[in-house]
Amino acid sequence: MAEKVEITKVLVTGATGFIAGHVIRQLQQNCINVRGTIRSNNDAKERDLLEKLCIDPSKPFELVEADVLNTDDWESAVEGCSHVIHLASPTDGFWKEEEGEMTEQAVQGTINILKACSTAGVKRVILTSSVLAVSSFKKSSTYSEKDWTDINEGTAYSKSKIQAEKAAWQFLKDVESDEIFELVSINPGFVLGPYFTNSPGCSVAVIADVLMNKNSRVPHIALPVCDVRDVAKAHVNALSCPEAAHNRHIIVSDFVFCDKIGKILASEFKSQGYNPTTAVASRPFLKFLSFFDSSLRNTTASWGIKPNVDTTRMREVLKITPISVDKTIIDMAYSLIQKGFLPEKLKFRAPEDLPVKDN
C-alpha cells in the first residue's frame, strides 16, 4: 500500500471544464493550494468565473496558460506542485465514429503532462479517463475496473479515452525510476449535475433536448449516469487515499434509460410550463436512419440493454455515496435555466436553494 503524501499544491488541467470547476471548488473548500491551466489567459470572463468558484478561499488560486500539445508549457505549469489532476481532454465529436485528431491529441497531451510530472517530482497524478474505457456496454453484464473496452468499438471520444488511459499506464511501466509518481485513474460515466461554467459541454445537450422536447421521442438506451459533485469528490479523495494508488475507479450512480430521464424532468418541470420528452422512439426506424447517420449505430446496438458496474472501489476506497439520479438530473436542469442556457417559462419557480449560485 502506498503511503499518504502531503499535498502542497495541486495542478488542475483544463480548468474551464465542467468537472474541473467542481474539482477546483472542492479543493479550495478543503484549504488546498490550486493552480489551474487554461488555454488562453486572455479570456477574462472565464478567468473571472474560475477565481470566484469558492467564496473567501483560504488559499490563493493561480491560473496559467498551457496547451496540452505544447511540451514547453508543462515544465513551468507543474513546478512546485505535489499532485496533478489531469482533466483536459478533447470532446469535439463526442457522438461521432470518426476518430480524426481526437485520439492523437488525447494521447499526446497525456504523455506531455506525464513527462513533465516525472521530471518535476510530482508525487501523484489523478487521470480522468471514462467508464467508456471499461466497456461499450452492449451486453447486460456486470463490469469492473478489470475490464477494458475493445478499441474497435465505440465513438471517437471513447477511443480517445481508451488510448489515453492505456498510454498513461504504459508510460508508468516504461519509466525506469523508483521515484516515479503514483497514478490513479478515475473512470466516470455520463457526467450530469449542476453546471456553472460558461461553455455548455456535451452532456448538457441530453438534458436540454429532453427538457425542451427537441425531439418527440428518445431512444431506449441506458446511460451510465453519475453526478459531477461525486466525480469531483472522487478526484479530491484520490489525492490522499493510499489504497487508490495505481488503480482504476468507476464512478457511476446507476444506468438510466433516456425516457426515464424525461419522466424525472417531467415530475419537476411539467407544472412549470415545460414538456419533457418521455416517449420512446421506434428501434426499426432508428436502425434505418443509422444507414445514413453512422452516429446512431452505437445507439441501436445498446437498445434496451441495462448493464451493471461494480462500484466497490468508488464506495469503499474513495468513500463516495452517490447522489441520487433524480437529484442529479433535476439540479442540472435548474442550473441550465439559471445560467441562461435554457429559457425560463412563465410558470418557472426557482428553488430557494439553487444547486449552484453565482458568487
N, C-alpha and C positions, 0 to 999 in steps of 0.2 A: 504494500500500500504506500502511495506517495505521501510525503509529509506536507503539512499545511504550511503554505508560504505566505509571508506578509505581503499585503497589497499596498504598494506605494502610489502608483498611478496606473490607470487603465486607458489604453488607446482603443477607441471605438471607430472602426472604419465605416464609411457610408453613413455618416451621422444624420443625414437628412431623411433616411428611410423610415418606413412605418414602424418596424420593430426597434430600430436604433433609438428613436425618440423616447420610447418607453424604457429602454435599457439605460439611457443617459439619465433620465429622471430618477429611476430606482437607484442607480449608483450614487447620485447626488443625495438622495434621501438617506442613503447609508453612509454619508460623510466620506465618500471616496473621491480622490482627485481624478478628474476625467479630462482627456484630450480627445477631440473628435476630428475626423477628416472630412473634408468637403471638396468637391471637385473645383469649385471656384469661390474664392473669398470675396468676390465682387457682388455676390448675391446677398444684398443687405437684408432682404426680407427673410430669407432662410436663416441667416446668421442671427438676426434678432429673435426669431422664434426659438432657436436652439438655446440661446442664452437665457430665455425665460421659462424653460421647461420646469424648473424647480424654483419655488418661491423661497427666497432667502437661503440659498445653499451655503453650507458652512465651508465648502471647499471651492476654489476657483474653477471655472470651466474654460478650457482652451479650444480654439479652432485653428486647424492648419490645413493648407491646401495640399491635396495629394491625389494623384491619378494612379489607379491600381496597375496600369500598364507601364508607368514610368518608374523604373527601378531607382532613379536618383531621388525620388520623393520620400522613400520609406526609411532610409537611414536616419534622417532627422526626425521623421514622424514617430518612430518607435523609441528614440533616445530618451532615457530616463523613465521608461515605462516597465513595470514589473510584469504586467499582464496585457494581452491584446485580445479584443473581441472582434473577429473579422466577419462583418456583416455585408460589406459592399459586394454586390454581385449584379450582373446584367439581368434585367427582367423583360426586356423588349421581346415580343413574340412568345409570351407565356404559353399560349394555346397552340402555337404552330408546330408542325413536324420538322420543318427545315431548320437545321442547326445554325447555318450561317457562321457568323463570327462569335456567337454567344459562348459556345464551349471553349473556344480558344481564349477568349477574354477571361472567362471564369477561372480556367486552369492557370493561365499565365499570371493573372492578378494574384491568385492564391500563392503561387510559388514565389513571386516577387516579395510578398509580405513575409512569408515564412523564412526566406533567406535573410531578410533584414532582422527578423526576430532572433535567428540563430547566431548572428554576429553581435547583437546588441545586449545579450544576456537576459532576454525576456524569459521569465520563469514558466509561464503557462499561456497557451493560445486556445481560445474558445472559437471554434469554427462553426459558422451557421451553415448547415447543409439543408437537407429536406427529407421528409418521410418518403418522398418520391425516389430517393436513393436507396430505400429499403425495398419497395415493391411498386409495381404499377397497379396493384390491387384489382386484378381481373378474375380472381377466384375468391370464394367465400372461405378463406383460410385465416389462421392466426399467424401474424408475422412478428418478428422480433428484430433486435439490433444485429443479430447474426445474419440476417438476410440482406441480399443485395439485388437491386433491380437489374434485369437483363438490359444491357446497354442498347440493344436493338429495339427495345420497346419505349414508348413514351414520346413526349414532346421535346422540343429543343431545350426548354427550360429544365426538364427533369434530367436530360442527358448532360447538361452543363453541370448540374449539381452532383450527379454520379461521378463524372470525370474529375471535378474539382476536389471532391472529398477523397477519392481514391489517390489522387496526386498528392494530397496532404499526408495521408498515411504512408505512402511510398517515400515521400521526402524524409519523413522521420526515420524510416528504416535505412535510408541511404547515407544519412549524415553520420560520420564516424567521430562521435564525441560523447563523452559521459555527461557533458554539461548542456546537452540539448534540452530545449523546453519540453514541457508536458503538453500533450494535445488532447482536447476534449471536443467531441462533435455533438452539436445539438441538431436534432432532426425533426423540426416542427411540421405539422400538417398544414392544412389550408388556414392561414392565419387571418382571423377576424377579430373584431373588438373595437373599442373607441379609437377614433382617428383624430390626430391633431397636427399632422404635417400639412404643408401647402399643396403638395402634389399627390393626387389620387393614384394609388397603386392598383395592381391587377385584381386584388381581392375586393376592392371597392365596387367594381363593376357588377359582381354577382349580387350583392345586397342591393345596390342601387337599381339594377334592372328588375329584380323581383319586386321590390317595394313599389317602384313606379310602373309596374306592369308593362315593361317594354315589350315583352313577348307574351302572348296569350297563354302559352304553355311552357313548361320546363321539362328537361329530360329526367328520367327516373334513375339518376345516378347518385351514389352516396359520396359525400366529400368528407375527408378526414379533418374535421374542424378542430381548431384549438384557439384559445384566447391569447391575444397579443400580450396581455399582462402576465399570463403564465409563461409565455415564451421568454419574455424579458426576465422574469424571476429565475427561470432555468439558467439563463446566461449568467446572471449575477451570482446565483448559488454555486454554479460550476467553477467560479473563480477560486473558491477557497475549500471546496469539498475534496478531501484526499481521494475518496473512492471514485470520483468522477474521472480521474486522470486516465488517459489512453483508452477511453470507452466512448461508445455512441449512446445517445439518449433520445428516444422517440418521445415527442410531445404532442399528444392527441387527446382531446376530451372525449370525442365519440364520432362515429360515422353518421352523417345526417343526409338524408335524401333531399334533393332540391325542393320538392313540393312541401316537405316538412318545414324547410326554411320559410317558404311562403306562408304556411299556416301559423308559424311562430310570429312572423311580422304582422299577419292579419289580426291576431289576437290582441296586439298592442295598438296598431295603427289604423285598423278598419274604421273605428269610431272617430278617428281624427281626419277623415276625408281621403285616406289612401286606399288603394285597391290592389294589394299584393297578388302576384300570380300564384295560384295554388293548383291549377290543373296540370295534368301530366301529358306530355307530347306523345305522339304515336311513334313507336320504335321503327316500324317499317318505313314511315315517311322520313325519319332522320337517317336511316340507313341508305335510303335512296339519295338524300341530299349529300351524304358523305362521299358519293362518287364525284361530286362537283366541288366539295369543300373538304379537303383532307383533314382539317382540324376536328371534324366530327367523328372520325374513325375511332378515336380513343373513347369517345362518349358512348357509342353503340357497343363497344367491346365490354364496357363496365356496367351495362344496363341491368338494373335490378339486383346487383351484387352488393351485399353488405359484409365486407371483411371485418377482421378484428386485429388489434395490435396489442402486444404485451407491453404495458406501460409500468412495469415493476420498477425499472430504474428511475423513471420520472417521479414516482411516488415515494420510493424508499431511499433512493440515493440523493436526488435533488430536492426531496421533501415538497413536492408540488401536489396539492389537492386541487384538481382543475375546477375552474369556474364553470357554472352550468352553461350549456349550449344556448339555452333560451336567453340568459342574461348577456352572453357574448354577442348574439345577433341583434338583440334589441338595443343594447348600448351602442353598437356600431351604427345602427340606423339613426339614432338620436344625434350622434356625433357628426354624421354626414349632413344632417339637416342644420345642425348648429354651425358647422363650418361653411355652409352655403353651397355645398356640392349638390344638394337636393333642395327643392323648393319647400317652403312652409305652406301648408294648406290652411284655409281659413279656420278650420277646427283644431289646428295643431296646438297641443298643450305641452310646453316644455316642462319636464320634471324639475323639481326643486334641486335635486342632486344630479345635475347633468354629469355623465360619465367623465367628461374632460372639459374643464373650463379654461378659458384664456386667462393667463396670469397677468 
